[in-house]
């Protein structure tokens, strides 16, 4: 059985970079936060870094140059590269099992994740930005199963968003809402994956 994990707020902690990013654009954090998330879906579906930051800038009425976009991308990426220690411990415990990562994330972030030491625990790293489709769209589950060379019913998926769990279940996968590494481990014991 493939064990598939989401990334953001599952493997990683929630980014703490938003205040820095807001400051770089000269806007209050609450205004920035709204713009950051409102424009994120297209970014997760393959939009370029520059086009994403310009979309954020348009909402905030702030011009974004290519050099500023590159700096924003660097800070944003670093903010999301903070792994949760308990999640990393679980990955180490599961390292001999077939593990995959499925994340709604831009392609540039995917390249950064591939360089992380903990990424070695995964046999496959799948990012929505590379596929042009994002969770919970039905097409992403089919793409995942194809990359894993398996069927959906041979996968159990952990995510912190119920809508993504619902999408996985509709596609025929097992779905478990992420409540932390300890409850996840308990679920894997119940599923007979861990002793």
C-alpha positions, 0 to 999 in steps of 0.5 A: 500500500502506498502512503501518500502525504500532503506537504503544507501543514502536514510535513511542514509547519505553517509558514511564518514568512507572510509578515516579511513578504508583506513588508517587502511589498510595503503593505499591512499583513492582513491585506497581504494575506488576503491577496497571497491566498486569493492568487495562490490557486493559479500558482499551484496550477503552474503559473510562473513565479513572476506572474503569481507575484504580479497578480498579488501586486495587482490586488495590492496596487503595488508593481512587482519587478522580476527582481522583486518577484525572485526575492519574494519567491526565495522568502516564500519558499524558505518560509514553507521549508520548515518541517515539523519534527514529529512529522519527520520522525514519522517519515523516518519510521516509515522509510522502508514503506512506499511513500509519496508526496502530493502537494498543491505547490508551484513548480519552483517550490517542488524543485526546492523540496527535492533538495531537502534531506528528508525528501529521500524518504519518498519514492515519488514527489508529485507537485500540482504546479508540474501537472497543471492540476491541483487537489481536489480536482479528479484529474490529480488523483488519476495522475498520482496513481499513474505516477505511482504505477498503481490503482487508487485503492492501493493508496491511503492519503493524509491531508489537513484539508477535508475537501482534499480528503473527500476528493481522494475518497471519491477517487477510490483512495483511503483518506485520513484527515491529518490531525498530527503525526501521533494520530496519523501513526495510530491510523497506520497501525489500525490499517495494519501498515505499522505494527 
